[in-house]
Amino acid sequence: MKAFARFILSTILGWKMDELPTDIKKYVIIAAPHTSWVDFPIAMLYRVATGVMVHYVGKDSLFKGPFGFLFRKLGGFPVDRSSNNNTVDFIVSKFNASENFKLGLSPEGTRKKVDKWKTGFYFIAKGAGVPVVMATLDFGNKYIKVSEPFYPTSNKDKDFEFMRGFFKNVKGKKEQ
Protein backbone atom coordinates (compact mmCIF):
# COMPACT_ATOMS: atom_id res chain seq x y z
CA MET A 1 0.00 0.00 0.00
CA LYS A 2 2.87 2.34 0.85
CA ALA A 3 4.49 1.92 -2.59
CA PHE A 4 1.14 2.41 -4.32
CA ALA A 5 0.47 5.64 -2.40
CA ARG A 6 3.98 6.90 -3.24
CA PHE A 7 3.38 6.09 -6.90
CA ILE A 8 0.11 8.05 -6.94
CA LEU A 9 1.54 11.00 -5.03
CA SER A 10 4.88 11.23 -6.86
CA THR A 11 4.39 9.80 -10.32
CA ILE A 12 0.76 10.53 -11.08
CA LEU A 13 0.22 13.74 -9.10
CA GLY A 14 3.81 15.00 -9.37
CA TRP A 15 4.49 15.78 -5.69
CA LYS A 16 7.98 15.76 -4.16
CA MET A 17 8.13 15.08 -0.45
CA ASP A 18 10.25 15.18 2.64
CA GLU A 19 9.96 12.36 5.15
CA LEU A 20 8.39 12.68 8.58
CA PRO A 21 10.69 12.03 11.53
CA THR A 22 10.75 8.34 12.43
CA ASP A 23 13.21 8.52 15.31
CA ILE A 24 10.72 10.32 17.58
CA LYS A 25 7.66 8.47 18.78
CA LYS A 26 5.47 11.46 19.67
CA TYR A 27 5.00 14.88 18.12
CA VAL A 28 2.47 17.45 16.97
CA ILE A 29 2.48 18.24 13.26
CA ILE A 30 1.17 21.62 12.20
CA ALA A 31 0.26 21.99 8.54
CA ALA A 32 -0.41 25.32 6.86
CA PRO A 33 -1.79 26.99 4.93
CA HIS A 34 -5.06 25.07 5.05
CA THR A 35 -7.06 26.54 2.18
CA SER A 36 -9.02 23.71 0.59
CA TRP A 37 -10.74 20.41 1.21
CA VAL A 38 -8.12 18.94 -1.17
CA ASP A 39 -5.52 19.26 1.63
CA PHE A 40 -7.10 16.33 3.48
CA PRO A 41 -6.89 13.64 0.75
CA ILE A 42 -3.35 14.73 -0.17
CA ALA A 43 -2.35 14.54 3.51
CA MET A 44 -3.96 11.10 3.88
CA LEU A 45 -2.14 9.87 0.77
CA TYR A 46 1.11 11.25 2.17
CA ARG A 47 0.44 9.51 5.49
CA VAL A 48 0.08 6.17 3.71
CA ALA A 49 3.12 6.88 1.50
CA THR A 50 5.33 7.53 4.54
CA GLY A 51 3.91 4.71 6.62
CA VAL A 52 3.61 7.01 9.63
CA MET A 53 0.26 6.93 11.43
CA VAL A 54 -0.81 10.50 12.08
CA HIS A 55 -4.03 11.21 13.95
CA TYR A 56 -5.97 14.42 13.44
CA VAL A 57 -8.78 16.47 14.89
CA GLY A 58 -11.76 17.80 12.98
CA LYS A 59 -14.96 19.65 13.65
CA ASP A 60 -17.47 17.35 15.28
CA SER A 61 -20.00 17.67 12.44
CA LEU A 62 -17.63 15.65 10.21
CA PHE A 63 -17.94 12.70 12.57
CA LYS A 64 -21.74 12.58 12.41
CA GLY A 65 -23.89 11.09 9.71
CA PRO A 66 -22.98 8.43 7.18
CA PHE A 67 -19.25 9.20 6.97
CA GLY A 68 -18.49 9.67 10.66
CA PHE A 69 -17.18 6.14 11.04
CA LEU A 70 -14.75 6.72 8.14
CA PHE A 71 -13.21 9.83 9.70
CA ARG A 72 -12.73 7.90 12.97
CA LYS A 73 -11.29 4.89 11.13
CA LEU A 74 -8.79 7.25 9.46
CA GLY A 75 -7.51 8.27 12.92
CA GLY A 76 -9.63 11.34 13.58
CA PHE A 77 -11.02 12.77 16.79
CA PRO A 78 -14.05 15.07 16.80
CA VAL A 79 -13.73 18.49 18.43
CA ASP A 80 -16.70 20.58 19.53
CA ARG A 81 -15.60 24.08 18.60
CA SER A 82 -18.75 25.71 19.94
CA SER A 83 -17.74 25.38 23.57
CA ASN A 84 -14.68 25.39 25.78
CA ASN A 85 -14.35 21.73 26.73
CA ASN A 86 -10.67 21.30 27.61
CA THR A 87 -9.68 19.95 24.20
CA VAL A 88 -6.01 20.59 24.97
CA ASP A 89 -6.19 18.46 28.15
CA PHE A 90 -8.08 15.73 26.26
CA ILE A 91 -5.40 15.52 23.56
CA VAL A 92 -2.54 15.73 26.06
CA SER A 93 -4.10 12.71 27.76
CA LYS A 94 -4.03 10.86 24.40
CA PHE A 95 -0.30 11.59 24.13
CA ASN A 96 0.29 10.48 27.73
CA ALA A 97 -1.66 7.25 27.27
CA SER A 98 0.22 6.23 24.12
CA GLU A 99 3.74 5.05 23.52
CA ASN A 100 3.62 6.22 19.91
CA PHE A 101 1.31 9.11 18.96
CA LYS A 102 1.46 11.77 16.29
CA LEU A 103 -1.19 14.43 15.83
CA GLY A 104 -1.61 16.59 12.75
CA LEU A 105 -3.64 19.77 12.70
CA SER A 106 -3.92 23.17 11.15
CA PRO A 107 -2.81 26.08 13.33
CA GLU A 108 -5.36 28.24 11.49
CA GLY A 109 -8.21 26.05 12.70
CA THR A 110 -10.15 26.68 9.47
CA ARG A 111 -9.78 26.90 5.71
CA LYS A 112 -10.55 30.62 5.80
CA LYS A 113 -7.81 33.26 5.86
CA VAL A 114 -6.85 34.16 9.41
CA ASP A 115 -4.42 36.71 10.77
CA LYS A 116 -3.70 34.80 13.98
CA TRP A 117 -3.12 31.13 14.56
CA LYS A 118 -4.98 29.21 17.23
CA THR A 119 -2.75 28.32 20.16
CA GLY A 120 -4.07 24.86 21.05
CA PHE A 121 -1.37 22.96 19.17
CA TYR A 122 1.30 24.86 21.08
CA PHE A 123 -0.18 24.10 24.49
CA ILE A 124 -0.74 20.47 23.49
CA ALA A 125 2.96 20.14 22.60
CA LYS A 126 4.05 21.87 25.81
CA GLY A 127 1.60 19.89 27.96
CA ALA A 128 2.65 16.57 26.46
CA GLY A 129 6.34 17.50 26.38
CA VAL A 130 6.61 16.77 22.67
CA PRO A 131 8.08 18.71 19.74
CA VAL A 132 6.24 20.44 16.93
CA VAL A 133 6.98 19.36 13.37
CA MET A 134 5.97 21.88 10.73
CA ALA A 135 4.70 20.56 7.40
CA THR A 136 3.24 22.21 4.39
CA LEU A 137 1.51 21.25 1.19
CA ASP A 138 3.10 23.79 -1.12
CA PHE A 139 0.84 23.64 -4.16
CA GLY A 140 2.99 26.22 -5.96
CA ASN A 141 5.94 23.82 -6.05
CA LYS A 142 4.03 20.55 -5.47
CA TYR A 143 6.28 19.94 -2.52
CA ILE A 144 5.47 18.50 0.90
CA LYS A 145 8.07 20.19 3.06
CA VAL A 146 8.72 18.94 6.60
CA SER A 147 10.79 20.66 9.31
CA GLU A 148 13.08 19.24 11.91
CA PRO A 149 11.33 18.77 15.28
CA PHE A 150 11.03 22.02 17.23
CA TYR A 151 10.66 21.98 21.00
CA PRO A 152 8.61 24.94 22.27
CA THR A 153 10.40 27.24 24.68
CA SER A 154 9.03 29.51 27.37
CA ASN A 155 8.73 32.38 24.85
CA LYS A 156 5.49 31.80 22.94
CA ASP A 157 5.77 34.93 20.80
CA LYS A 158 9.27 34.08 19.64
CA ASP A 159 8.28 30.44 19.04
CA PHE A 160 5.32 31.50 16.90
CA GLU A 161 7.52 33.89 14.92
CA PHE A 162 9.96 31.04 14.25
CA MET A 163 7.22 28.58 13.27
CA ARG A 164 5.39 31.05 11.03
CA GLY A 165 8.69 31.67 9.23
CA PHE A 166 8.69 28.06 8.03
CA PHE A 167 5.51 28.74 6.04
CA LYS A 168 6.69 31.96 4.41
CA ASN A 169 6.15 32.03 0.61
CA VAL A 170 4.18 28.76 0.62
CA LYS A 171 1.19 28.63 -1.71
CA GLY A 172 -1.93 26.81 -0.61
CA LYS A 173 -4.38 25.24 -3.05
CA LYS A 174 -6.41 28.47 -3.01
CA GLU A 175 -4.85 31.90 -2.77
CA GLN A 176 -6.42 33.91 -0.01
Secondary structure, 3 states (H helix, E strand, C coil): CHHHHHHHHHHHCCCEECCCCCCCCEEEEEECCCCCCCHHHHHHHHHHHHCCCCEEEEEHHHHCHHHHHHHHHCCEEEECCCCCCCHHHHHHHHHHHCCCEEEEECCCCCCCCCCCCCCHHHHHHHHHCCCEEEEEEECCCCEEEECCCECCCCCHHHHHHHHHHHCCCCCCCCCC
